[in-house]
C-alpha cells in the first residue's frame, strides 16, 4: 500500500487530523521532488526539450471583443531572428502607451533567448506578457503574449 493511502486511512480512522495528514502528504511530495532531482542529477538524465509551435499575441476587451489576434509560427520567428519588435506595431496605440507607462517595451525582448529557455525547461511559464489595462471606451483590455 502506498504511503499516501496509509495517511488517508489514518485520517479516516481518526488516528491523525486532516491537517496533520496534509502536512505528511506535503512532506512526501517534497521528498519525491528532491529524489527526482537527485536522480536526474546523478544519472545525467536529459530534461526533454519542449517544442512550441506558435507565439500568440491576443488583445481582448472586457466585452470579449478581440482587437488583435496574431499567431506567429515559432519556426518563422527563429528563421527571422525575432519578430516581436514588428509585432509591437500591431498593438493599438492606446494599449501600447499604457504598456509603456508600465515599463513594458516589446521591442527590447530577446525572443530567441526566451524560446531557448522555454524549450530547455529553464522557464516553466509559457506566458511571456500578460497585461491588463483600462480605458473608458472598451473597459478592461487584456494583452497576452504566450507560446504553445
C-alpha positions as CSV (number, residue, x, y, z in Angstrom):
1,X,0.0,0.0,0.0
2,X,1.3,3.5,-0.9
3,X,2.2,6.0,1.8
4,X,-0.5,8.3,0.6
5,X,-3.2,5.7,1.1
6,X,-1.8,4.9,4.6
7,X,-2.0,8.5,5.5
8,X,-5.6,8.8,4.2
9,X,-6.6,5.7,6.1
10,X,-5.1,7.1,9.3
11,X,-7.2,10.3,8.8
12,X,-10.3,8.2,8.1
13,X,-9.7,6.2,11.3
14,X,-9.2,9.3,13.3
15,X,-5.6,8.4,14.2
16,X,-4.4,11.8,12.9
17,X,-6.2,15.1,12.0
18,X,-6.8,16.2,8.4
19,X,-4.2,19.0,9.0
20,X,-1.6,16.5,10.1
21,X,-2.4,14.3,7.1
22,X,-1.9,17.3,4.8
23,X,1.5,18.0,6.4
24,X,2.5,14.4,5.9
25,X,1.4,14.3,2.3
26,X,3.2,17.6,1.6
27,X,6.4,16.1,3.2
28,X,6.1,13.1,0.9
29,X,5.7,15.3,-2.1
30,X,8.8,17.3,-1.1
31,X,10.8,14.2,-0.7
32,X,9.6,12.8,-4.1
33,X,10.7,16.1,-5.8
34,X,14.1,16.0,-4.1
35,X,14.6,12.4,-5.0
36,X,13.6,13.0,-8.6
37,X,16.0,16.0,-8.8
38,X,18.8,13.8,-7.3
39,X,18.2,11.0,-9.8
40,X,18.2,13.4,-12.7
41,X,21.4,15.0,-11.5
42,X,23.1,11.6,-10.5
43,X,22.3,9.8,-13.8
44,X,22.5,12.9,-16.0
45,X,19.0,12.3,-17.3
46,X,18.4,14.9,-20.0
47,X,15.4,17.1,-19.5
48,X,13.1,16.6,-22.5
49,X,13.1,19.6,-24.9
50,X,9.7,21.2,-25.2
51,X,8.6,22.1,-28.6
52,X,6.3,25.0,-29.2
53,X,4.6,25.8,-32.5
54,X,3.2,29.3,-32.1
55,X,3.9,32.7,-30.5
56,X,0.4,34.0,-29.8
57,X,-0.5,37.7,-29.3
58,X,-4.0,38.5,-28.2
59,X,-5.6,41.7,-27.2
60,X,-9.2,41.2,-25.9
61,X,-11.6,43.8,-24.5
62,X,-13.7,43.3,-21.4
63,X,-16.7,42.8,-23.7
64,X,-14.9,39.8,-25.2
65,X,-14.1,41.5,-28.4
66,X,-10.8,40.5,-30.0
67,X,-8.9,43.6,-31.0
68,X,-5.7,41.7,-32.0
69,X,-5.2,38.0,-32.6
70,X,-1.8,37.2,-34.1
71,X,-0.4,33.6,-34.4
72,X,3.2,33.5,-35.5
73,X,4.9,30.2,-36.2
74,X,7.9,29.7,-33.9
75,X,10.0,28.4,-36.9
76,X,9.4,31.7,-38.6
77,X,10.5,33.7,-35.5
78,X,13.7,31.6,-35.3
79,X,14.3,32.0,-39.0
80,X,13.9,35.7,-38.9
81,X,15.9,36.1,-35.7
82,X,12.9,37.6,-33.8
83,X,9.8,39.3,-34.9
84,X,8.4,40.7,-31.6
85,X,9.6,44.3,-32.3
86,X,7.5,44.2,-35.5
87,X,4.5,42.6,-33.7
88,X,4.7,45.6,-31.3
89,X,3.3,47.7,-34.3
90,X,0.1,45.5,-34.3
91,X,-0.9,46.6,-30.8
92,X,-3.3,49.6,-30.7
93,X,-1.6,52.8,-29.7
94,X,-3.7,53.4,-26.6
95,X,-2.8,49.9,-25.3
96,X,0.8,50.3,-26.3
97,X,1.1,53.6,-24.4
98,X,-0.4,52.1,-21.3
99,X,2.1,49.2,-21.6
100,X,5.0,51.7,-22.0
101,X,3.8,53.5,-18.9
102,X,4.1,50.2,-17.0
103,X,7.7,49.7,-18.4
104,X,6.8,47.1,-21.0
105,X,8.6,47.6,-24.3
106,X,8.2,44.6,-26.6
107,X,11.0,45.8,-28.8
108,X,13.5,45.1,-26.1
109,X,12.6,41.5,-25.6
110,X,15.1,38.8,-27.0
111,X,12.6,36.2,-28.2
112,X,15.2,33.7,-29.2
113,X,16.7,33.7,-25.7
114,X,13.3,33.3,-24.2
115,X,12.4,30.4,-26.6
116,X,15.6,28.6,-25.7
117,X,14.9,29.0,-22.0
118,X,11.3,27.7,-22.5
119,X,12.4,24.7,-24.7
120,X,15.1,23.7,-22.2
121,X,12.7,23.8,-19.3
122,X,14.5,26.7,-17.6
123,X,11.3,28.7,-17.8
124,X,8.2,26.9,-16.9
125,X,5.5,29.5,-17.6
126,X,4.7,29.9,-21.3
127,X,3.0,33.3,-20.8
128,X,5.6,35.9,-21.7
129,X,3.5,39.0,-21.2
130,X,0.1,39.4,-19.5
131,X,-1.1,43.0,-19.1
132,X,-4.5,44.4,-18.2
133,X,-5.3,48.0,-19.0
134,X,-8.4,50.1,-18.7
135,X,-10.0,52.7,-20.8
136,X,-13.4,54.4,-20.9
137,X,-14.4,53.1,-24.3
138,X,-13.6,49.4,-24.0
139,X,-13.3,49.0,-20.3
140,X,-10.6,46.4,-19.3
141,X,-8.4,45.3,-22.1
142,X,-6.0,42.3,-21.8
143,X,-2.8,41.9,-23.7
144,X,-1.4,38.4,-23.6
145,X,1.7,37.1,-25.4
146,X,2.4,33.4,-25.0
147,X,3.8,30.3,-26.7
148,X,2.1,27.0,-27.3
